[in-house]
């Protein structure tokens, strides 16, 4: 490997040998991410933090008899990935019960997986594919038909969630749920056939309540299997190079009950992804009561992880502050208008959070929604003063330059995700070709607005981080549609920075996380290929060869198998995760 040297002043930093060194990684192409094009050969770790970076010779001066040395074999090392918008806690409870089509490249194979899983699933259990895929990732470039789903699985209930737009039930699923011609949902349609009976197609119009409500009726894993499921999901994220995630809450994810499993594992020191979580209001019209109650139960920056600094923290309120402000990004349907009473409800919640210095995040897809949200935020700022309180919009696909200027003035940020990677074609069909980058990341960066990159996994998007980075670098959808102009595409350094240090801003950790420099958290990933030079299409299928969190190896692939920590057996025995794993990038 060509030896790439850091500037002498930085390379020599932190080479004091007076402290015991836990781990040294040598013979690497270490991307410090301090600035573009800055690489070193080695990195040393003491007590969960980076203690030295530089040449092999410089860093090995810190080696003691107790130091573990890992030879990277010329491979690239990057800071651990940090997803600024992931529904990690909710997915942990459900992961082992789900068949994931994330990354599957043909509909034929997806249907085979459905059939295979049905054969091993016991009676009384559902076969579920819960988001993270679209038709354009398949060679066939189409959705499955109801006939194909029923042929694959005629005798056990099946539910497929497609983005926030459609749900598919097989005939057995319809029977188990008891859906008939009288079944109705507000803002949703149970499609009826010529015989007047449900076909199995569920259509969001545009609110996804019909889909969430149906999913909630398909059952949950028992507590012991939820514990195992959470451990498996965190390990899966480690496999993909994720070392931190900021949880955006979610519908049906009530605090504190649905956080009990992850809290237990955090207190036992078993969670291997640093997790900061925002609290998501659950009941329309009762949001203020939710936050008033939560203010007495927790507080921002309360760490419940046994071993990691900022390992499991309450962060603030959102992404759903009030249901009346929700504008679901279902591009299969027209843009929803928020009701007239939204402003009053949002103002009351924001005043409560600002008075108590709780950071907040707010879901907003469309510029029309953001205009109304900003008016409320500006009113609260004028009355109470945000005074540096951390807050940001999630998504912001059609935010305007003028609105971005107002976000900047208010000290806000933007958490962006690759939802258009999955929905770019749907948006073009409804609104025409994009003439402006969506979301306008390049403009955000030029304005100096904090930007974090994430996925919005696991339902409307996949949890896989590398497709999000690929989308930012290529400007293409999963189906290969070029939705960004060349001038808007990010460099590989820029994209990676947004999913490392950029995302760290959303949890107030930008000074301790996201670069490989002295004093930073020792969260890093050895990659099997060089992200910075490999063919761009291969980026979406990257994973970790080895992942380190807080200075400890939490995942190791075949090349570093001798360092791999023991993984618990998957439970239940019939879990799709046992047979397929999660993201299908192999």
C-alpha positions as CSV (number, residue, x, y, z in Angstrom):
1,X,0.0,0.0,0.0
2,X,1.2,3.5,-0.8
3,X,2.1,5.1,2.6
4,X,0.0,8.2,3.1
5,X,1.3,10.5,5.8
6,X,-0.5,13.1,7.8
7,X,1.1,16.6,8.4
8,X,3.8,16.2,11.0
9,X,2.2,18.3,13.7
10,X,-1.0,16.1,13.6
11,X,0.8,12.9,13.1
12,X,3.0,13.3,16.2
13,X,0.0,14.3,18.4
14,X,-0.8,12.0,21.3
15,X,2.2,9.8,21.2
16,X,2.9,9.9,25.0
17,X,3.7,6.4,26.1
18,X,3.0,7.0,29.8
19,X,-0.5,5.5,29.6
20,X,-1.4,1.9,28.8
21,X,-2.7,1.5,25.3
22,X,-5.6,-0.9,24.8
23,X,-5.6,-1.3,21.0
24,X,-3.5,-0.2,18.0
25,X,-4.6,-0.5,14.3
26,X,-1.7,-0.5,11.9
27,X,-1.0,-0.8,8.2
28,X,-4.2,1.0,7.3
29,X,-5.4,3.9,5.1
30,X,-7.0,5.8,8.0
31,X,-9.3,8.5,6.8
32,X,-9.2,11.0,9.7
33,X,-12.1,13.0,8.2
34,X,-10.6,16.1,9.7
35,X,-10.2,17.4,6.2
36,X,-10.5,15.9,2.7
37,X,-7.7,13.8,1.5
38,X,-6.1,13.4,5.0
39,X,-5.0,9.9,5.7
40,X,-2.6,8.2,8.2
41,X,-1.3,4.7,8.7
42,X,-2.2,3.9,12.3
43,X,-4.4,4.8,15.2
44,X,-4.1,4.0,18.9
45,X,-6.9,3.7,21.5
46,X,-6.8,4.2,25.3
47,X,-9.8,3.9,27.5
48,X,-12.4,4.2,24.7
49,X,-10.8,7.3,23.0
50,X,-8.3,7.9,20.2
51,X,-4.9,8.6,21.8
52,X,-2.7,8.8,18.7
53,X,-2.8,9.0,15.0
54,X,0.1,8.9,12.6
55,X,2.6,6.6,10.9
56,X,3.1,3.0,12.1
57,X,6.4,3.9,13.7
58,X,4.9,6.9,15.6
59,X,1.8,5.1,16.9
60,X,3.6,1.9,17.8
61,X,5.7,3.8,20.3
62,X,2.6,3.6,22.5
63,X,2.5,-0.2,22.4
64,X,2.9,-2.1,25.7
65,X,2.9,-5.8,26.6
66,X,-0.9,-5.6,27.1
67,X,-1.7,-3.8,23.8
68,X,-3.7,-5.6,21.2
69,X,-2.4,-4.8,17.7
70,X,-4.6,-5.4,14.7
71,X,-3.0,-5.3,11.3
72,X,-5.5,-3.8,8.8
73,X,-3.5,-5.2,5.9
74,X,-3.7,-2.0,3.9
75,X,-7.5,-1.7,4.2
76,X,-9.3,1.6,4.6
77,X,-10.4,2.7,8.1
78,X,-13.2,5.3,8.6
79,X,-15.0,6.7,11.6
80,X,-18.0,4.7,12.6
81,X,-21.2,5.6,10.7
82,X,-23.8,7.6,12.6
83,X,-27.4,7.5,11.3
84,X,-29.1,10.7,12.3
85,X,-32.6,9.3,11.7
86,X,-33.2,5.7,12.4
87,X,-36.0,3.9,14.2
88,X,-33.5,1.7,15.9
89,X,-35.3,1.0,19.2
90,X,-38.6,0.0,17.6
91,X,-36.9,-2.2,15.0
92,X,-34.9,-3.9,17.7
93,X,-38.2,-5.2,19.1
94,X,-39.3,-6.6,15.8
95,X,-36.3,-7.5,13.7
96,X,-36.3,-11.2,14.4
97,X,-39.9,-11.5,13.2
98,X,-39.3,-9.8,9.9
99,X,-38.3,-11.1,6.5
100,X,-36.2,-8.2,5.0
101,X,-36.2,-7.6,1.3
102,X,-33.6,-4.8,1.7
103,X,-31.1,-5.2,-1.1
104,X,-32.8,-8.1,-2.8
105,X,-32.2,-7.6,-6.5
106,X,-35.0,-9.7,-8.1
107,X,-38.7,-10.1,-7.4
108,X,-38.4,-13.7,-8.3
109,X,-35.9,-14.2,-5.4
110,X,-38.0,-12.1,-3.0
111,X,-41.1,-14.3,-3.6
112,X,-38.9,-17.4,-3.2
113,X,-37.8,-16.1,0.2
114,X,-41.4,-15.5,1.1
115,X,-42.3,-19.1,0.2
116,X,-39.3,-20.6,2.0
117,X,-40.0,-18.6,5.1
118,X,-43.6,-19.6,5.2
119,X,-42.6,-23.3,5.1
120,X,-40.6,-22.9,8.4
121,X,-43.0,-20.4,10.1
122,X,-45.2,-22.2,12.7
123,X,-49.0,-21.9,12.5
124,X,-50.3,-18.8,14.3
125,X,-47.3,-16.6,13.2
126,X,-47.3,-14.0,10.4
127,X,-44.8,-13.8,7.6
128,X,-44.0,-10.1,7.4
129,X,-42.0,-7.9,5.1
130,X,-42.0,-4.5,6.8
131,X,-40.6,-1.9,4.5
132,X,-37.1,-1.1,3.3
133,X,-37.6,-2.1,-0.4
134,X,-39.2,-0.9,-3.6
135,X,-40.0,-2.3,-7.1
136,X,-37.1,-0.4,-8.8
137,X,-34.4,-2.4,-6.9
138,X,-35.7,-5.5,-8.7
139,X,-34.6,-6.7,-12.1
140,X,-38.3,-6.9,-13.0
141,X,-39.0,-3.2,-12.0
142,X,-42.4,-4.0,-10.7
143,X,-44.3,-4.8,-7.5
144,X,-45.5,-8.3,-6.7
145,X,-49.1,-9.1,-7.6
146,X,-51.6,-10.4,-5.1
147,X,-51.9,-13.5,-7.1
148,X,-48.1,-14.1,-6.8
149,X,-48.3,-13.5,-3.0
150,X,-51.2,-15.9,-2.6
151,X,-49.5,-18.6,-4.8
152,X,-46.3,-18.3,-2.7
153,X,-48.1,-18.5,0.6
154,X,-51.7,-19.8,0.5
155,X,-52.0,-21.2,4.0
156,X,-50.4,-18.8,6.5
157,X,-51.0,-15.0,6.9
158,X,-48.8,-12.6,5.0
159,X,-48.4,-8.8,5.3
160,X,-46.1,-6.7,3.1
161,X,-45.5,-3.1,3.8
162,X,-44.6,-0.9,0.8
163,X,-43.2,2.4,1.8
164,X,-45.9,4.5,3.5
165,X,-48.2,4.0,0.5
166,X,-49.5,0.4,0.2
167,X,-50.0,-2.8,2.1
168,X,-50.5,-6.3,0.7
169,X,-52.4,-9.1,2.5
170,X,-52.8,-12.6,1.2
171,X,-56.2,-14.3,1.5
172,X,-55.2,-16.0,4.7
173,X,-54.2,-12.7,6.2
174,X,-57.6,-11.2,5.3
175,X,-59.3,-14.1,7.0
176,X,-57.2,-13.9,10.2
177,X,-57.8,-10.2,10.5
178,X,-61.5,-10.5,9.7
179,X,-61.4,-7.7,7.1
180,X,-64.5,-7.6,4.9
181,X,-66.5,-5.2,2.8
182,X,-67.4,-3.2,6.0
183,X,-63.8,-2.6,7.1
184,X,-63.0,1.1,6.9
185,X,-60.2,3.4,7.9
186,X,-60.0,7.1,8.0
187,X,-57.7,8.3,5.2
188,X,-57.2,4.7,4.0
189,X,-58.9,2.2,1.6
190,X,-59.4,-1.5,1.9
191,X,-59.7,-2.3,-1.8
192,X,-62.7,-4.4,-2.8
193,X,-62.8,-6.7,-5.8
194,X,-65.6,-7.3,-8.3
195,X,-67.1,-9.8,-5.8
196,X,-67.3,-7.0,-3.2
197,X,-64.7,-8.7,-1.0
198,X,-61.3,-7.4,0.1
199,X,-58.6,-8.1,-2.5
200,X,-55.8,-7.8,0.0
201,X,-54.6,-4.4,-1.2
202,X,-54.5,-1.6,1.4
203,X,-54.0,2.0,0.2
204,X,-52.9,4.9,2.3
205,X,-54.8,8.1,1.4
206,X,-52.3,9.6,2.2
207,X,-51.9,8.9,6.0
208,X,-50.3,5.6,6.8
209,X,-52.6,4.8,9.7
210,X,-54.3,2.0,7.8
211,X,-50.9,0.3,7.3
212,X,-49.7,0.9,10.9
213,X,-52.9,-0.3,12.4
214,X,-52.9,-3.5,10.3
215,X,-49.2,-4.1,11.2
216,X,-50.1,-3.8,14.9
217,X,-52.6,-6.6,14.5
218,X,-49.9,-9.1,13.3
219,X,-48.5,-9.8,16.7
220,X,-45.3,-9.1,18.6
221,X,-42.4,-11.2,19.9
222,X,-42.5,-12.2,23.6
223,X,-40.1,-10.3,25.9
224,X,-37.2,-12.8,25.9
225,X,-37.2,-12.9,22.1
226,X,-37.4,-9.1,21.9
227,X,-34.2,-9.0,23.9
228,X,-32.6,-11.4,21.5
229,X,-34.0,-9.5,18.5
230,X,-32.5,-6.2,19.8
231,X,-29.1,-7.8,20.2
232,X,-29.3,-9.2,16.7
233,X,-30.4,-5.9,15.2
234,X,-27.6,-3.9,16.8
235,X,-25.1,-6.5,15.6
236,X,-26.5,-6.2,12.1
237,X,-25.9,-2.5,12.2
238,X,-22.4,-3.1,13.4
239,X,-21.9,-5.4,10.4
240,X,-22.8,-2.5,8.2
241,X,-20.4,-0.1,10.0
242,X,-22.9,1.7,12.1
243,X,-21.6,2.7,15.6
244,X,-24.1,5.5,16.5
245,X,-27.7,6.2,15.8
246,X,-30.2,8.9,16.7
247,X,-33.6,7.3,17.2
248,X,-36.5,9.4,15.9
249,X,-39.2,7.6,17.9
250,X,-42.2,6.2,16.0
251,X,-45.9,5.4,16.0
252,X,-46.7,2.8,18.5
253,X,-43.4,3.3,20.3
254,X,-44.6,4.4,23.8
255,X,-42.3,5.7,26.5
256,X,-41.2,4.2,28.8
257,X,-42.8,0.8,28.1
258,X,-41.4,0.1,24.6
259,X,-38.0,1.3,25.7
260,X,-37.7,-1.2,28.5
261,X,-35.8,-3.8,26.5
262,X,-33.1,-1.4,25.1
263,X,-32.8,0.2,28.6
264,X,-32.2,-3.2,30.2
265,X,-29.5,-4.0,27.6
266,X,-27.9,-0.6,28.0
267,X,-27.7,-0.9,31.7
268,X,-26.1,-4.4,31.2
269,X,-23.6,-2.8,28.8
270,X,-24.8,-4.9,25.9
271,X,-25.9,-2.3,23.4
272,X,-23.2,-2.0,20.7
273,X,-24.5,1.2,18.9
274,X,-24.4,4.5,20.8
275,X,-28.1,5.4,20.9
276,X,-29.6,8.9,21.5
277,X,-33.4,9.0,21.3
278,X,-36.1,11.6,20.8
279,X,-39.6,11.0,22.3
280,X,-42.4,10.8,19.8
281,X,-45.9,12.0,20.8
282,X,-48.3,9.1,20.5
283,X,-52.0,10.3,20.8
284,X,-53.5,12.9,18.6
285,X,-54.8,15.8,20.7
286,X,-52.9,14.5,23.8
287,X,-49.4,15.4,22.7
288,X,-48.9,18.1,25.3
289,X,-49.9,15.7,28.0
290,X,-47.3,13.2,26.7
291,X,-44.5,15.8,27.0
292,X,-45.7,17.1,30.4
293,X,-45.5,13.5,31.7
294,X,-42.1,12.7,30.1
295,X,-40.6,15.8,31.6
296,X,-41.1,14.2,35.0
297,X,-39.6,10.8,33.9
298,X,-36.4,11.7,32.0
299,X,-34.2,14.5,30.8
300,X,-31.8,15.2,28.0
301,X,-28.3,13.7,28.2
302,X,-29.1,11.2,30.9
303,X,-26.9,8.3,30.0
304,X,-28.1,4.8,31.0
305,X,-25.3,2.8,29.3
306,X,-23.0,0.9,31.6
307,X,-19.8,1.3,29.6
308,X,-20.2,3.9,26.8
309,X,-20.2,7.7,27.2
310,X,-23.4,8.9,25.5
311,X,-24.3,5.3,25.1
312,X,-28.0,5.4,25.7
313,X,-29.4,8.9,26.1
314,X,-32.7,10.7,26.1
315,X,-32.1,13.6,23.6
316,X,-35.3,15.6,23.3
317,X,-38.8,15.8,21.7
318,X,-39.9,14.7,18.2
319,X,-39.9,13.8,15.4
320,X,-43.6,13.8,15.9
321,X,-44.3,16.8,18.1
322,X,-48.0,17.0,17.2
323,X,-50.0,14.7,14.9
324,X,-51.6,17.7,13.2
325,X,-48.2,18.8,11.8
326,X,-47.5,15.4,10.2
327,X,-47.2,15.5,6.4
328,X,-46.5,11.9,5.3
329,X,-44.2,11.6,2.3
330,X,-46.5,9.3,0.4
331,X,-45.8,10.5,-3.2
332,X,-48.3,8.0,-4.5
333,X,-51.0,10.5,-3.3
334,X,-51.3,14.3,-3.4
335,X,-49.6,16.4,-0.7
336,X,-51.7,16.5,2.5
337,X,-52.8,19.9,4.0
338,X,-52.3,20.3,7.7
339,X,-55.5,21.3,9.6
340,X,-56.1,24.8,10.8
341,X,-55.6,23.9,14.5
342,X,-52.0,22.7,13.9
343,X,-50.4,26.0,14.9
344,X,-52.0,26.2,18.3
345,X,-51.1,22.6,19.2
346,X,-47.5,22.9,18.0
347,X,-47.0,26.2,19.8
348,X,-48.1,24.8,23.1
349,X,-45.7,21.8,22.8
350,X,-42.8,24.0,21.6
351,X,-43.2,26.4,24.5
352,X,-43.1,23.6,27.0
353,X,-40.0,22.1,25.4
354,X,-38.2,25.4,25.0
355,X,-39.0,26.5,28.6
356,X,-37.5,23.3,29.9
357,X,-34.5,23.4,27.4
358,X,-35.4,20.2,25.6
359,X,-34.0,19.9,22.1
360,X,-36.5,19.1,19.4
361,X,-36.9,17.7,15.9
362,X,-39.9,18.0,13.6
363,X,-40.9,15.8,10.7
364,X,-41.6,18.0,7.6
365,X,-41.4,16.8,4.0
366,X,-42.9,19.7,2.0
367,X,-42.1,23.4,1.9
368,X,-45.7,24.2,2.4
369,X,-45.6,22.4,5.8
370,X,-42.2,24.0,6.7
371,X,-43.6,27.5,6.1
372,X,-46.3,27.0,8.7
373,X,-43.9,25.2,11.1
374,X,-41.3,28.0,10.9
375,X,-43.9,30.7,11.7
376,X,-44.7,28.9,14.9
377,X,-41.0,28.4,15.8
378,X,-40.2,32.0,15.1
379,X,-43.2,33.1,17.3
380,X,-41.9,30.9,20.2
381,X,-38.3,32.2,19.6
382,X,-39.6,35.8,19.8
383,X,-41.5,35.1,23.0
384,X,-39.1,32.8,24.8
385,X,-35.8,32.8,22.9
386,X,-34.3,29.6,21.6
387,X,-30.9,30.9,22.8
388,X,-28.9,28.2,21.1
389,X,-31.2,25.3,21.9
390,X,-30.6,22.5,19.4
391,X,-33.4,21.9,17.0
392,X,-33.8,20.6,13.4
393,X,-36.1,19.6,10.7
394,X,-36.2,16.0,9.5
395,X,-36.5,15.3,5.7
396,X,-37.2,18.7,4.1
397,X,-37.3,17.5,0.6
398,X,-38.9,20.6,-0.9
399,X,-37.7,23.3,1.5
400,X,-37.0,26.6,-0.2
401,X,-33.8,28.8,0.0
402,X,-35.8,31.5,1.8
403,X,-36.9,28.9,4.4
404,X,-33.3,27.6,4.8
405,X,-32.2,31.2,5.5
406,X,-34.8,31.3,8.3
407,X,-33.6,28.0,9.7
408,X,-30.1,29.3,9.7
409,X,-31.1,32.5,11.5
410,X,-32.9,30.4,14.2
411,X,-29.8,28.2,14.7
412,X,-31.5,25.1,13.4
413,X,-30.2,22.1,11.4
414,X,-31.5,19.6,8.9
415,X,-31.5,15.8,9.1
416,X,-31.7,14.4,5.5
417,X,-32.3,10.9,4.4
418,X,-32.3,8.9,1.2
419,X,-36.1,8.6,1.0
420,X,-35.9,9.8,-2.6
421,X,-33.6,6.8,-3.4
422,X,-36.7,4.8,-2.9
423,X,-39.3,7.3,-4.1
424,X,-37.6,9.4,-6.7
425,X,-39.6,7.7,-9.5
426,X,-42.9,8.2,-7.7
427,X,-42.1,11.9,-7.2
428,X,-41.3,12.4,-10.9
429,X,-44.5,10.7,-12.0
430,X,-46.6,13.0,-9.8
431,X,-44.7,16.3,-10.0
432,X,-42.3,16.0,-13.0
433,X,-38.6,15.8,-13.2
434,X,-36.6,17.4,-10.4
435,X,-35.1,20.7,-11.5
436,X,-33.7,21.3,-8.0
437,X,-31.8,19.0,-5.7
438,X,-34.2,17.3,-3.2
439,X,-33.4,17.7,-0.4
440,X,-31.3,20.8,-1.3
441,X,-28.2,19.5,0.5
442,X,-25.7,21.5,-1.5
443,X,-27.5,24.8,-0.7
444,X,-27.7,23.8,3.0
445,X,-23.9,23.2,3.1
446,X,-23.2,26.5,1.3
447,X,-25.3,28.3,3.9
448,X,-23.4,26.7,6.7
449,X,-26.5,24.9,8.1
450,X,-25.7,21.8,10.1
451,X,-26.6,18.7,8.1
452,X,-26.7,15.1,9.2
453,X,-27.3,12.1,6.8
454,X,-29.4,9.1,7.7
455,X,-31.8,6.5,6.3
456,X,-35.2,6.8,8.0
457,X,-35.1,3.0,8.3
458,X,-36.8,0.6,8.6
459,X,-40.2,1.1,7.1
460,X,-40.3,3.9,4.5
461,X,-36.6,3.2,3.8
462,X,-34.0,0.6,4.4
463,X,-31.8,0.8,7.4
464,X,-28.7,0.1,5.3
465,X,-26.4,3.2,5.5
466,X,-24.4,2.6,2.4
467,X,-27.3,3.1,-0.1
468,X,-27.8,6.5,1.6
469,X,-24.1,7.3,1.0
470,X,-24.3,6.0,-2.5
471,X,-27.4,8.2,-3.2
472,X,-25.6,11.2,-1.9
473,X,-22.5,10.5,-4.1
474,X,-24.3,9.4,-7.3
475,X,-27.6,11.3,-7.1
476,X,-29.4,8.1,-8.3
477,X,-32.3,6.2,-7.1
478,X,-32.4,2.4,-6.3
479,X,-33.6,1.9,-9.9
480,X,-30.8,4.0,-11.4
481,X,-32.8,7.1,-12.2
482,X,-30.5,10.2,-12.2
483,X,-32.5,12.6,-10.0
484,X,-29.7,15.1,-9.2
485,X,-27.7,17.2,-11.5
486,X,-23.9,16.6,-11.5
487,X,-23.2,19.9,-9.7
488,X,-25.3,18.7,-6.7
489,X,-23.6,15.4,-6.2
490,X,-21.5,15.2,-3.1
491,X,-17.9,14.1,-3.0
492,X,-17.2,10.8,-1.2
493,X,-15.6,12.8,1.6
494,X,-18.6,15.1,1.9
495,X,-21.1,12.2,2.0
496,X,-19.2,10.3,4.6
497,X,-18.7,13.4,6.7
498,X,-22.5,13.9,6.8
499,X,-23.0,10.4,8.2
500,X,-20.3,10.8,10.8
501,X,-19.6,14.2,12.2
502,X,-22.6,15.8,10.5
503,X,-25.0,13.5,12.3
504,X,-23.2,14.0,15.6
505,X,-24.5,17.6,15.6
506,X,-28.0,16.2,16.0
507,X,-27.1,14.8,19.4
508,X,-24.7,17.6,20.4
509,X,-21.6,15.3,20.0
510,X,-19.8,17.0,17.1
511,X,-16.8,17.7,19.3
512,X,-16.2,14.1,20.4
513,X,-17.5,12.0,17.5
514,X,-17.1,11.7,13.8
515,X,-13.4,12.1,13.1
516,X,-10.4,9.9,13.9
517,X,-8.4,12.4,15.9
518,X,-6.9,12.5,19.4
519,X,-9.6,12.8,22.1
520,X,-12.4,11.5,19.9
521,X,-14.5,8.5,20.7
522,X,-12.8,5.3,19.5
523,X,-15.6,4.3,17.1
524,X,-14.2,3.1,13.8
525,X,-14.6,0.7,11.0
526,X,-12.2,-1.3,8.8
527,X,-13.7,-1.7,5.3
528,X,-13.0,-4.6,2.9
529,X,-12.7,-2.2,0.0
530,X,-11.5,1.3,-0.4
531,X,-14.6,3.5,-0.3
532,X,-12.6,6.5,-1.7
533,X,-11.5,4.8,-4.9
534,X,-13.8,1.8,-5.6
535,X,-16.4,1.9,-8.4
536,X,-19.3,4.0,-7.3
537,X,-22.0,1.4,-7.8
538,X,-20.2,-0.9,-5.3
539,X,-20.7,1.6,-2.5
540,X,-24.3,0.6,-1.8
541,X,-23.1,-3.0,-0.9
542,X,-20.3,-2.1,1.4
543,X,-20.2,-3.5,4.9
544,X,-17.6,-3.7,7.7
545,X,-14.7,-6.1,7.8
546,X,-14.3,-5.1,11.4
547,X,-16.2,-2.6,13.7
548,X,-14.9,-1.1,16.9
549,X,-17.1,0.8,19.4
550,X,-15.6,2.5,22.5
551,X,-12.3,0.8,21.7
552,X,-13.7,-2.7,21.7
553,X,-14.3,-5.0,18.7
554,X,-18.1,-5.5,18.3
555,X,-18.1,-7.2,14.9
556,X,-15.6,-9.0,12.8
557,X,-16.0,-10.6,9.3
558,X,-14.1,-13.5,7.9
559,X,-10.9,-11.6,7.4
560,X,-10.7,-10.8,11.1
561,X,-12.5,-13.8,12.4
562,X,-10.1,-14.3,15.3
563,X,-11.3,-11.0,16.8
564,X,-15.0,-11.7,16.5
565,X,-17.0,-11.5,19.7
566,X,-19.4,-14.4,20.4
567,X,-22.9,-13.8,18.9
568,X,-26.1,-15.2,20.6
569,X,-28.1,-17.7,18.7
570,X,-31.1,-16.2,16.9
571,X,-34.5,-16.7,18.7
572,X,-37.1,-17.9,17.8
573,X,-35.8,-20.9,15.9
574,X,-37.9,-20.0,12.8
575,X,-36.8,-16.4,12.6
576,X,-36.0,-15.2,9.1
577,X,-32.9,-13.6,10.5
578,X,-31.4,-17.0,11.3
579,X,-31.7,-18.0,7.6
580,X,-31.2,-14.8,5.6
581,X,-29.8,-12.3,8.0
582,X,-31.0,-8.7,7.4
583,X,-29.8,-6.5,4.6
584,X,-29.1,-8.6,1.5
585,X,-25.9,-7.1,0.3
586,X,-24.0,-10.3,-0.5
